[in-house]
Amino acid sequence: MVNCCGLLTVQKEPVPLKSVDVELEVRDHVATVVSTLNYENKEDKPLEAVFVFPLPGDAAVCHFSAKLRQTQIVAEVKEKQKAREDYDDALSSGQQAFLLEESEQSPDIFSMSVGCLPPGESASIRLEYVTELSVQADDGLRFCLPAVLNPRYQPQGSGGSGSGNAKVTSTPASLVPYTLSFSAQVSSPRPVSRIESGCSLDPLQYLNSEQTKATIKLAAGHKFDRDVELLIYYKDAHQPTAVVETGETSAKLGTLMGDPVVMLSLYPEFPQAVMSSVASCGEFVFLLDRSGSMGQSMNNSKTNQTRISSARDTLLLLLKSLPVGCYFNIYSFGSSYEHIFPKSVEYSQQTMEEALKKVGEMGSNLGGTEILRPLQHIYNQPCIQNQPRQVFVFTDGEVGNTKQVIDLAKQNSHAHRCFSFGIGEGVSSALINGLAKEGGGHAQFIAGTDRMQPKVMQSLRYALQPAVVDISVTWDMPKDVSVTVLSPPITALFQGQRSLVYARLSGQISEAAEGCVTVKYSLAGHPTQNQLQFSLKPAEDTGLTVHRLAARTLIRCLEMEQRGPRQQQDDSVKKKVVELSVQSGVSSAFTAFIAVNKDNGEAIQGPLVRRNVPTARRMACARPLSVPSRLAHHCGKMRLQSFKRGILGSKAKKTESRVEESKSESKSESEECGPCQPSMDPLLQVVSLQKASGSWDLVPALATALGKTSEEMKKPKPASVNQEVWATILSLIWLHGFKIDAQEEWELLARKAVSWVCAQNSPCVNECVEAGNALLGCQVQKDALGL
């Protein structure tokens, strides 16, 4: 009989993991993370504890050790099968052993095995990794400590049940039986202006008067219902930089770890004239996850939206913002997939309305998360001449065949750009970042209280920027210094976004010497270049961080090369990965960390009891039991009806009496539904009435959305101006006057409206703006509208 003392799982089994302590050190845009996992065996038998947990997909795991009483055992990196055999041999001999390995299906899942922990004994496991912080659209740097690991959907035939895929043991977030403490220290050459998080934090504390160093802590009592995300903002952020790091003294010269390595952070600045132009062509393909998990709450207390309802609202904004003359299609997927049109169609009023009607009917009702087949179908469609393909992928990332999906994006990178969006807690960073990186696009994560719409519209702005082509990087170095570039070629550049390049330096390097890197590219037909001059003097106190990040970059490139069709029967690339991983001490798909305590005297007796340590998973938010199921169903229908009424409003020329009748019906329905009735956001109401051309019709639905009656809207209209121009100018004034805080969401559709108004050559535009301001109670200038 098991002695059930201490912490228990849902199955009433004791949990040997008691606490996780995480220390984060951020230097500019590079993070070093040290996690300490404290285990204790309170049972009367020796234990093997297995913990499957998430890490950032681009992390370079570089240290794994165990402390047992006063003994410190540092793990070494070995070929994965050899490490497993050493671990099994140690356990069968009664020795203590520790194994850390990366999942063969996804680089953001790791399995840790703590073997032969005797009764009453404790062990402290130290795990260290380094990673780069991604740049967000608002210039913040994003760090994410994954605390949630949702079960990954494994498609049939994807080969995901092999020995390298440890089974995830998960539990509802509220029942996680161990604690988490988290502290961060941030330093930069530039002042730290603020740090934000969706989690509760203690106040930011500055460590110097220049405010270039600061610390922050996670408030006690983290509930494991969300990942720990930090957004770090610097003043005068994101200048191009170069960091040179000297090699390891014990390593051989001429090798990656023995030679100096440079890390370049490049931030291209595009001419404003080019950036203000928006493409009027393109094929836009939207791929929406409709698996069951998309029915979960967005964790936003203000809106209480589900992931799928937020995605529907986002598709409304996207479709209204598309340029006239483009092509588009919408796919959705779960266990199967659907598409609205057999192939991409030209964007028009008719096709837009048809698509929005179908979008309004979309729910999270398609089962699992099988993303590979719809992507294959999209890539198999012939490209449309002079319409560059842009693919937008929305998913909560709970897939098991991550590497297959990323490989597919890479194979088709010549024919598209991919913009990916990870929705909710526990999303696979490896999937979202991998799709964007290999697809030459941009990745965004929507978690905690984030709103989806501003982030997605930022990516649409990137997609509408002229594509940067013919990118080349040239090095101008002293005569005796040679450069070996370790990073893959740069395939995409975006305004305000960073590109990282790692390179190994060899030869006679003087600390007084300087190097120069030139990035050349063509933007909208204009040859452009940016230069960065830098000192070759090594930085101080970086340890081997840059070398490990460079090794991780090279390892990932080689792993992808090894998965290519030509390499599947060739082990030479795999051997290179293993050699590099062992040499650098950085984990890979083909290696593992193994530590064996050979000094613990007598063999540990008795059969081992296995304990799977659970990780947190997000649970779908259930309705309060006091709400009858019939009423809950009615509220769901009301949300869809509200969406459909909005998107079809410009088509239906309703009379005033029908509007009043509708308002009366809505009121009675609202009274029946009570506070759970989710009425449509006023901004979305106005946006939903815009036509594909960019204009608005003067219809009762628009009057209602602007808070006026039809008579009040018509009366001040200048006589020489037609109703469509008047309605469009009124809508623009309302957006600028009442929704300026959400400008990034409606900026593109407003730009389309302005172009339409200008094309009408309508008289009395000034008079319209004055009359519109008077009607709506605004003071928006004509220049601010862009007219």
C-alpha positions in Angstrom: 0.0 0.0 0.0 1.3 3.5 -1.0 2.0 5.8 1.9 -0.1 8.8 0.6 1.6 11.7 2.5 2.7 15.0 1.1 1.5 16.3 -2.3 -0.9 14.1 -4.4 -1.9 13.9 -8.0 -5.6 13.7 -9.1 -5.2 9.9 -9.0 -4.2 10.3 -5.3 -0.6 9.4 -6.0 2.2 11.2 -4.2 4.1 13.9 -6.2 7.8 14.0 -5.5 8.3 17.4 -7.1 7.7 20.1 -4.4 8.7 23.4 -5.9 10.2 25.1 -9.0 12.4 28.2 -8.5 13.2 30.2 -11.6 15.8 33.0 -11.9 15.9 35.0 -15.1 18.7 37.2 -16.2 18.1 39.4 -19.2 21.0 41.3 -20.9 19.6 43.5 -23.6 17.7 41.0 -25.8 19.3 37.7 -24.5 17.9 35.8 -21.6 19.6 33.2 -19.3 17.2 31.1 -17.3 18.1 28.9 -14.3 15.4 26.6 -13.0 15.8 24.6 -9.8 13.4 21.7 -9.3 13.2 20.4 -5.8 12.3 16.8 -5.3 11.5 14.8 -2.1 10.6 11.2 -1.7 8.1 10.9 1.2 7.2 7.3 0.3 8.6 4.1 1.7 10.0 2.8 -1.6 12.7 4.2 -4.0 11.2 6.3 -6.8 11.6 7.2 -10.4 10.0 10.6 -11.1 9.2 11.5 -14.7 8.3 15.1 -15.5 7.3 16.2 -19.1 7.3 20.0 -19.4 7.5 22.8 -21.9 10.4 25.1 -22.7 10.7 27.9 -25.3 11.1 26.3 -28.7 14.3 28.2 -29.5 16.0 27.6 -26.1 19.5 26.4 -26.0 19.6 24.0 -23.0 23.2 24.1 -21.8 23.4 22.8 -18.2 21.7 20.0 -16.2 22.9 18.9 -12.8 21.7 17.3 -9.6 22.5 18.0 -5.9 22.1 15.1 -3.5 23.0 16.0 0.1 26.4 17.6 -0.4 27.2 15.9 -3.7 26.9 17.9 -7.0 26.6 15.7 -10.2 26.9 17.6 -13.5 25.4 15.9 -16.5 27.1 15.4 -19.8 25.7 15.4 -23.3 25.7 12.1 -25.1 24.0 10.5 -28.1 20.4 10.0 -27.1 20.2 6.2 -27.3 23.6 5.8 -25.5 22.3 8.2 -22.7 19.1 6.2 -22.3 21.1 3.0 -22.0 23.4 4.5 -19.4 20.3 5.6 -17.5 18.7 2.2 -17.6 22.0 0.5 -16.6 22.4 2.8 -13.7 18.9 2.1 -12.4 19.2 -1.6 -12.8 22.4 -1.4 -10.7 20.7 0.5 -7.9 22.5 3.8 -8.8 21.0 7.2 -8.9 20.7 8.7 -12.4 19.2 11.7 -14.1 18.1 12.0 -17.7 17.0 15.1 -19.7 15.9 14.8 -23.3 14.1 16.8 -26.0 11.0 15.4 -27.7 11.5 13.9 -31.1 8.3 15.6 -32.4 8.7 19.1 -31.0 11.7 21.0 -29.7 9.6 22.8 -27.1 8.8 19.7 -25.0 11.4 18.1 -22.7 11.3 15.0 -20.5 13.2 14.8 -17.2 13.7 11.5 -15.4 14.9 11.4 -11.8 15.9 7.8 -11.0 16.4 5.9 -7.8 15.5 8.6 -5.3 15.6 6.6 -1.9 12.9 6.9 0.7 13.2 10.1 2.7 15.8 11.6 0.4 15.7 14.9 -1.5 17.3 16.0 -4.8 17.7 19.5 -6.2 17.8 19.5 -10.1 19.3 22.6 -11.9 18.4 23.2 -15.5 19.8 26.2 -17.4 19.1 27.5 -20.9 19.7 30.7 -22.9 17.3 32.2 -25.5 16.8 35.4 -27.5 13.8 37.6 -26.8 11.5 38.3 -29.7 10.6 41.9 -30.7 6.9 42.7 -30.5 5.1 45.2 -32.8 5.1 47.8 -30.0 8.9 47.4 -29.5 8.6 45.3 -26.4 10.8 42.3 -25.9 8.9 39.2 -25.1 10.0 36.6 -22.6 7.8 33.6 -21.9 8.3 30.9 -19.2 5.9 28.2 -20.3 4.0 27.0 -17.3 1.1 25.3 -19.2 1.5 22.2 -21.4 -1.7 21.2 -23.1 -2.0 17.7 -24.5 -0.8 17.8 -28.2 -3.1 16.3 -30.8 -1.4 13.5 -32.7 -2.7 13.0 -36.2 -3.0 9.4 -37.5 0.1 8.2 -39.4 2.4 11.0 -38.1 4.6 8.5 -36.3 4.2 10.3 -33.0 4.1 7.3 -30.6 7.7 6.3 -30.6 10.0 6.0 -27.7 11.2 9.6 -28.0 7.8 11.0 -27.2 7.1 10.9 -23.4 3.5 10.9 -22.5 2.2 14.2 -21.1 0.7 13.9 -17.6 -1.4 17.0 -17.1 -3.8 18.2 -14.5 -6.2 21.2 -14.2 -4.2 24.4 -13.4 -5.9 24.8 -10.1 -4.7 21.4 -8.9 -1.0 21.6 -9.8 0.6 20.2 -6.6 3.9 22.1 -6.6 4.8 25.8 -6.2 6.5 28.3 -8.6 8.7 31.2 -7.6 10.1 33.5 -10.3 12.4 36.5 -10.2 14.1 38.5 -13.0 17.0 40.9 -13.3 17.1 43.0 -16.4 20.1 45.1 -17.6 20.7 47.0 -20.8 22.9 49.9 -22.1 19.6 51.8 -22.4 17.2 52.6 -19.5 14.5 50.1 -18.7 11.3 52.1 -19.0 8.8 49.4 -17.8 8.0 45.7 -17.6 4.5 44.4 -18.1 2.9 41.0 -17.6 -0.5 39.2 -17.6 0.6 37.7 -14.2 0.6 39.5 -10.9 4.1 41.0 -10.3 5.7 42.8 -7.4 6.6 46.4 -8.2 9.6 47.0 -10.5 12.8 48.0 -8.5 15.7 49.9 -10.1 19.2 49.0 -9.0 20.9 52.2 -10.2 20.1 55.8 -10.8 20.5 55.5 -14.6 17.6 52.9 -14.5 19.6 50.5 -16.7 19.3 47.7 -14.2 16.1 46.5 -12.6 14.6 43.5 -10.8 11.0 42.2 -10.6 9.4 39.2 -9.0 6.3 37.1 -9.7 3.8 37.7 -6.8 3.3 34.7 -4.6 0.5 32.2 -5.3 0.8 31.7 -9.1 -2.1 29.6 -10.2 -0.5 27.9 -13.2 -3.5 29.0 -15.3 -1.2 30.9 -17.7 2.3 31.1 -18.9 4.6 33.6 -17.2 5.0 36.3 -19.9 7.1 39.4 -19.5 7.1 42.3 -21.9 10.3 44.4 -21.4 10.5 48.0 -22.8 13.7 50.0 -23.2 14.0 53.7 -23.9 15.4 54.4 -27.4 15.1 50.6 -28.0 16.5 48.5 -30.7 19.6 49.9 -32.1 21.8 47.7 -34.3 24.5 46.0 -32.1 27.3 43.5 -32.3 28.7 41.4 -29.4 32.0 39.6 -29.8 32.6 36.7 -27.3 35.9 35.0 -26.8 36.2 31.3 -27.1 36.4 28.7 -24.4 40.0 28.4 -23.2 39.9 24.6 -23.0 38.5 24.2 -26.5 40.5 23.6 -29.6 41.2 26.6 -31.9 39.5 26.2 -35.2 36.3 24.9 -33.6 33.0 26.7 -32.8 33.7 26.7 -29.1 37.4 27.5 -29.4 37.2 30.6 -31.7 35.5 33.9 -31.0 31.9 34.2 -32.1 30.0 37.4 -33.0 26.3 38.0 -32.7 24.8 40.8 -34.9 21.4 42.3 -34.1 20.3 44.1 -37.3 17.3 46.5 -37.4 16.7 47.7 -40.9 15.2 51.2 -41.3 13.1 51.6 -44.5 12.4 54.9 -46.2 9.1 56.5 -44.9 7.9 57.1 -48.5 8.0 53.3 -49.1 6.5 52.4 -45.8 3.4 54.7 -46.3 2.5 52.8 -49.5 0.3 49.8 -49.2 0.2 46.9 -51.7 -3.0 46.7 -53.8 -2.5 43.1 -54.8 -1.8 39.8 -53.2 -3.5 36.4 -52.4 -4.5 36.3 -48.8 -5.3 32.9 -47.4 -6.6 32.7 -43.8 -6.3 29.3 -42.0 -8.4 29.2 -38.8 -8.2 26.5 -36.0 -11.7 25.3 -35.2 -10.7 22.4 -32.9 -12.5 21.9 -29.6 -9.9 23.7 -27.6 -10.7 27.0 -29.5 -13.9 27.1 -27.4 -11.9 28.0 -24.3 -12.0 31.5 -22.8 -9.4 34.1 -23.8 -8.7 34.9 -20.1 -9.8 38.5 -20.8 -12.1 39.7 -18.0 -13.3 42.7 -20.0 -14.8 40.7 -22.9 -15.1 37.1 -21.7 -14.7 36.0 -25.3 -13.7 32.6 -26.4 -10.8 32.0 -28.7 -13.1 31.2 -31.6 -15.3 34.3 -31.1 -12.3 36.6 -30.9 -11.0 34.9 -34.1 -14.3 35.6 -35.9 -14.2 39.3 -34.9 -10.6 39.4 -36.1 -11.5 37.9 -39.5 -14.2 40.6 -39.9 -11.5 43.3 -39.4 -9.1 41.5 -41.8 -11.7 41.1 -44.6 -12.7 44.7 -44.3 -9.1 45.9 -44.5 -8.0 43.9 -47.6 -7.1 46.0 -50.6 -9.4 46.3 -53.6 -7.9 44.1 -56.4 -6.6 41.3 -54.2 -7.6 37.6 -54.0 -8.5 35.7 -50.8 -9.9 32.5 -49.3 -10.6 31.2 -45.8 -9.8 27.7 -44.6 -10.8 26.2 -41.2 -9.6 23.0 -39.7 -9.9 20.5 -36.9 -9.8 16.7 -37.5 -10.9 17.6 -41.0 -10.8 20.9 -42.9 -13.1 23.1 -45.0 -12.7 26.1 -47.3 -15.2 28.8 -48.2 -14.3 28.9 -51.9 -12.9 26.0 -54.0 -10.0 28.3 -54.9 -9.0 31.9 -54.0 -11.5 34.5 -55.4 -11.2 38.1 -56.3 -12.1 40.4 -53.4 -15.5 42.1 -54.1 -18.6 43.1 -52.2 -20.3 39.8 -53.2 -17.4 37.5 -52.2 -16.7 39.5 -49.0 -20.3 39.2 -47.9 -20.4 35.4 -48.7 -17.2 34.9 -46.7 -18.4 36.9 -43.7 -21.7 35.0 -43.6 -19.7 31.7 -43.4 -17.3 33.2 -40.8 -20.3 34.1 -38.6 -21.3 30.5 -38.5 -17.9 29.1 -37.5 -17.6 27.4 -34.1 -15.0 25.3 -32.3 -16.7 22.1 -33.5 -14.3 20.3 -35.9 -12.5 18.0 -33.4 -8.8 17.7 -33.2 -5.9 19.9 -34.4 -4.9 18.5 -37.8 -3.1 21.4 -39.5 -0.8 19.5 -41.9 -3.5 18.5 -44.5 -5.1 22.0 -45.0 -1.6 23.5 -45.3 -0.7 20.9 -47.9 -3.9 21.7 -49.8 -3.1 25.4 -49.7 0.4 24.9 -51.0 -0.8 22.6 -53.8 -3.0 25.4 -55.2 -1.4 27.1 -58.2 -0.2 30.6 -57.4 -2.0 33.5 -59.1 0.2 35.6 -61.4 1.3 39.0 -59.8 -0.6 38.1 -56.6 2.0 37.2 -53.9 0.6 34.5 -51.6 0.3 35.5 -47.9 -0.9 32.8 -45.5 -2.3 33.7 -42.0 -2.5 30.8 -39.6 -4.5 31.1 -36.4 -4.1 28.2 -33.9 -3.8 27.4 -30.2 -0.9 25.2 -31.3 -1.9 21.9 -29.7 -0.4 19.7 -32.3 2.0 16.7 -32.1 3.6 16.8 -35.5 5.3 20.2 -35.2 8.4 19.3 -37.2 6.4 18.0 -40.1 4.4 21.2 -40.3 7.5 23.4 -40.1 9.2 21.4 -42.8 6.2 21.8 -45.1 6.4 25.6 -44.6 10.1 25.6 -45.5 9.6 23.5 -48.6 7.1 26.1 -49.9 8.9 29.2 -48.6 9.6 30.2 -52.2 5.9 30.6 -53.0 4.4 32.3 -49.9 4.9 34.3 -46.7 3.5 32.9 -43.5 2.1 34.9 -40.6 1.4 32.8 -37.6 -0.7 33.6 -34.4 -0.5 31.5 -31.3 -3.7 31.8 -29.3 -4.0 31.2 -25.6 -2.0 29.6 -22.9 0.3 26.6 -23.5 0.6 27.3 -27.3 3.6 25.7 -29.0 6.2 28.3 -29.5 8.1 25.9 -31.7 5.2 25.7 -34.1 4.3 29.4 -34.2 7.8 30.7 -34.5 8.8 27.9 -36.8 6.0 28.6 -39.3 6.8 32.3 -39.4 10.6 31.8 -39.6 10.6 29.2 -42.3 7.7 30.9 -44.1 9.5 34.3 -44.2 6.8 36.0 -42.2 6.2 37.1 -38.6 4.9 35.4 -35.5 2.6 36.9 -32.8 1.4 35.4 -29.5 -2.0 36.3 -28.0 -2.2 35.3 -24.4 -3.6 36.4 -21.0 -5.5 39.7 -21.5 -4.1 40.4 -24.9 -6.6 41.4 -27.6 -6.1 39.5 -30.8 -7.2 42.3 -33.2 -4.3 44.8 -32.9 -1.6 42.1 -33.2 -3.2 40.6 -36.2 -3.7 43.9 -37.9 0.0 44.7 -37.3 0.9 41.5 -39.2 -1.5 42.5 -42.0 0.5 45.8 -42.2 3.7 43.7 -42.6 2.0 41.6 -45.3 1.0 44.8 -47.2 4.5 46.2 -47.0 6.5 45.8 -50.2 8.4 42.5 -50.0 12.2 42.8 -49.4 14.1 40.8 -52.0 17.7 40.1 -53.0 18.9 40.2 -49.4 22.7 39.8 -49.0 25.1 40.3 -46.1 28.8 41.2 -46.8 31.6 41.4 -44.3 34.5 43.8 -44.3 37.1 42.5 -41.8 40.8 43.1 -41.2 43.1 41.2 -43.6 44.0 38.3 -41.2 40.5 37.7 -40.0 38.1 35.2 -41.7 34.4 34.8 -41.1 32.3 31.6 -41.1 28.6 32.5 -41.0 26.6 30.1 -38.8 23.1 31.4 -39.3 20.9 30.5 -42.3 20.6 33.3 -45.0 18.2 36.1 -44.1 15.0 35.6 -46.1 12.7 38.3 -44.7 13.1 41.8 -43.4 10.4 43.9 -41.8 10.4 47.5 -40.5 11.3 47.6 -36.8 12.0 43.9 -36.6 15.3 42.4 -35.6 17.4 39.9 -37.7 20.1 38.0 -35.9 23.3 36.7 -37.5 25.9 34.5 -35.8 29.4 34.0 -37.2 32.6 32.4 -36.1 35.8 34.5 -36.4 39.2 33.0 -36.9 42.7 34.3 -37.5 44.8 37.0 -35.9 42.3 39.3 -34.2 43.5 42.6 -32.6 41.2 44.0 -29.9 41.7 47.4 -31.4 40.5 46.3 -34.8 37.0 46.9 -36.2 34.7 45.1 -38.6 31.9 46.2 -40.8 28.8 44.4 -42.0 26.6 45.6 -44.9 23.1 44.4 -45.5 21.9 45.0 -49.1 18.4 44.5 -50.3 15.8 45.7 -52.8 12.7 47.4 -51.5 9.9 48.3 -53.9 12.4 48.3 -56.8 14.9 50.6 -54.9 18.3 49.2 -54.0 18.9 49.9 -50.3 21.7 49.1 -47.8 22.3 49.4 -44.0 25.8 49.3 -42.4 27.0 48.4 -39.0 30.5 49.0 -37.8 31.7 47.2 -34.7 34.7 46.7 -32.4 36.3 43.2 -32.4 37.1 43.6 -28.7 35.4 40.8 -26.8 32.6 41.7 -24.4 33.0 41.1 -20.7 31.0 38.8 -18.5 29.0 37.1 -21.2 30.4 33.7 -20.4 29.6 31.4 -23.3 26.1 32.7 -24.0 26.7 33.8 -27.5 28.6 30.6 -28.4 25.7 28.5 -27.1 23.1 30.5 -29.0 25.2 30.2 -32.1 25.5 26.4 -31.5 21.8 26.1 -31.1 21.2 28.0 -34.4 23.6 25.7 -36.3 22.1 22.6 -34.6 18.6 23.6 -35.7 19.7 24.2 -39.3 21.4 20.8 -39.4 18.4 19.0 -37.9 16.1 20.5 -40.5 18.7 19.5 -43.2 18.7 15.9 -41.8 14.9 15.7 -42.1 15.1 16.7 -45.8 14.2 14.0 -48.4 17.8 13.6 -49.5 19.1 13.0 -46.0 16.7 10.5 -44.6 19.0 7.6 -45.5 22.2 9.4 -44.7 23.5 9.6 -41.1 26.3 12.0 -41.8 24.3 15.1 -40.8 23.0 13.4 -37.7 26.7 12.7 -36.7 27.5 16.4 -37.2 24.6 17.4 -34.9 25.7 14.9 -32.2 29.4 16.1 -32.4 28.4 19.8 -32.2 25.9 19.1 -29.4 28.5 17.2 -27.3 31.2 19.8 -28.1 29.0 22.8 -27.2 27.1 21.2 -24.3 23.8 22.3 -26.0 20.9 19.8 -26.3 19.6 18.6 -29.7 17.0 16.2 -31.0 19.7 13.4 -31.2 21.3 13.9 -27.8 20.4 14.0 -24.1 21.9 15.0 -20.8 22.8 12.1 -18.6 24.2 12.2 -15.0 24.9 9.1 -12.9 25.8 9.2 -9.2 28.6 6.6 -9.0 29.7 7.6 -5.5 26.6 6.8 -3.5 28.1 3.7 -1.9 25.6 0.8 -1.5 23.2 0.0 -4.3 19.6 1.2 -3.6 17.5 -1.9 -2.9 13.9 -2.7 -3.9 11.7 -2.2 -7.0 11.4 1.3 -8.3 7.9 3.0 -8.1 7.3 5.3 -11.1 5.7 8.7 -10.5 4.6 10.9 -13.3 4.8 14.6 -12.3 1.8 16.5 -13.8 2.1 19.8 -15.6 -0.6 22.4 -15.8 -3.2 22.4 -18.6 -5.8 25.0 -19.4 -9.4 24.0 -18.8 -12.3 25.2 -20.8 -14.2 27.7 -18.8 -17.5 26.2 -17.7 -20.6 28.3 -17.3 -21.9 28.8 -13.8 -24.3 25.9 -12.9 -27.0 28.5 -12.2 -27.4 29.3 -15.9 -29.8 26.8 -17.5 -28.4 25.0 -20.5 -31.2 26.2 -22.7 -30.3 29.8 -21.8 -26.6 29.2 -22.4 -27.4 27.9 -25.9 -29.6 30.9 -26.5 -26.8 33.3 -25.5 -24.4 31.6 -27.9 -27.0 31.9 -30.7 -27.5 35.6 -29.9 -23.7 36.2 -30.3 -23.8 34.7 -33.8 -27.0 36.5 -34.7 -25.4 39.8 -33.6 -22.4 39.1 -35.9 -24.6 38.2 -38.8 -26.8 41.2 -38.4 -23.7 43.4 -38.6 -22.0 41.9 -41.6 -25.3 41.8 -43.6 -26.4 45.3 -42.5 -25.2 47.2 -45.6 -27.1 44.7 -47.8 -30.4 45.1 -45.9 -32.1 48.5 -46.5 -34.3 48.4 -43.5 -37.1 50.9 -42.7 -37.0 52.9 -39.5 -40.0 50.9 -38.2 -38.2 47.6 -38.8 -35.2 48.9 -36.9 -37.3 49.9 -33.9 -39.0 46.5 -34.1 -35.6 44.8 -34.1 -34.4 46.9 -31.2 -37.6 45.9 -29.3 -36.9 42.3 -30.0 -33.3 42.6 -29.0 -34.4 44.2 -25.8 -36.7 41.4 -24.8 -34.0 38.8 -25.8 -31.5 40.7 -23.8 -33.8 40.8 -20.7 -34.2 37.0 -21.1 -30.5 36.4 -21.4 -29.6 38.8 -18.6 -25.9 39.9 -18.1 -24.5 37.0 -20.2 -25.8 38.6 -23.5 -22.6 39.5 -25.4 -23.7 42.5 -27.6 -21.5 43.4 -30.6 -18.7 45.9 -29.9 -19.7 49.4 -31.4 -16.4 49.5 -33.4 -17.2 46.1 -35.0 -20.7 47.3 -35.7 -19.4 50.2 -37.7 -16.7 48.2 -39.4 -19.1 45.4 -40.3 -21.2 47.9 -42.4 -18.3 49.0 -44.6 -18.3 47.9 -48.2 -15.5 46.1 -49.9 -14.8 49.4 -51.9 -14.1 51.2 -48.6 -17.3 53.2 -48.5 -20.4 53.1 -46.2 -24.0 53.4 -47.2 -26.3 55.7 -45.3 -28.5 53.0 -43.8 -30.4 52.8 -40.5 -28.0 50.3 -39.1 -25.1 52.8 -39.5 -27.2 55.5 -37.8 -27.8 53.1 -34.9 -24.1 52.2 -34.6 -23.2 55.9 -34.6 -25.8 56.6 -31.9 -28.1 58.6 -34.1 -31.5 58.2 -35.9 -31.8 58.1 -39.7 -33.4 61.5 -39.7 -30.6 63.0 -37.6 -28.0 61.5 -40.0 -29.7 62.8 -43.2 -30.7 66.3 -42.1 -27.2 68.1 -42.0 -26.0 66.4 -45.3 -24.8 69.1 -47.8 -27.2 69.0 -50.7 -24.5 68.6 -53.4 -23.0 65.5 -51.7 -24.3 62.0 -52.3 -25.3 59.8 -49.4 -22.5 57.3 -49.8 -19.8 60.0 -49.5 -21.6 61.6 -46.5 -21.9 58.3 -44.7 -18.2 57.5 -45.3 -17.0 60.8 -44.0 -19.3 60.4 -41.0 -17.8 57.0 -40.3 -14.3 58.3 -40.6 -15.0 61.2 -38.2 -16.6 58.7 -35.7 -13.5 56.4 -35.8 -11.1 59.3 -35.2 -13.3 61.0 -32.6 -14.4 58.0 -30.5 -12.1 55.1 -31.3 -8.7 56.7 -31.7 -7.3 54.3 -29.0 -8.0 51.4 -31.3 -6.6 53.1 -34.4 -4.2 50.2 -35.2 -7.3 48.0 -35.7 -9.1 50.2 -38.1 -6.2 52.2 -39.7 -6.1 50.1 -42.9 -9.8 50.1 -43.6 -9.9 53.8 -42.9 -7.1 54.3 -45.4 -9.2 52.4 -48.0 -12.2 54.6 -47.2 -10.1 57.8 -47.7 -8.9 56.5 -51.1 -12.5 55.9 -52.1 -13.6 59.4 -51.0 -10.8 61.0 -52.9 -11.6 59.0 -56.0 -15.1 60.5 -56.0 -13.8 64.0 -56.6 -16.8 65.1 -54.5 -17.4 68.8 -53.8 -17.8 70.3 -50.4 -15.6 67.8 -48.5 -14.7 70.6 -46.1 -18.4 71.4 -45.5 -19.0 67.6 -44.9 -16.3 67.5 -42.3 -17.6 70.5 -40.5 -21.2 69.3 -40.6 -20.1 65.8 -39.5 -18.2 67.1 -36.5 -21.2 69.2 -35.4 -23.5 66.2 -35.8 -21.3 63.7 -33.8 -19.9 66.2 -31.3 -16.3 65.8 -32.5 -13.5 68.2 -33.4 -11.6 66.1 -36.0 -9.6 68.1 -38.6 -9.8 67.3 -42.3 -6.0 66.7 -42.4 -6.3 64.1 -39.6 -8.8 62.2 -41.6 -6.3 62.1 -44.5 -8.7 63.8 -46.9 
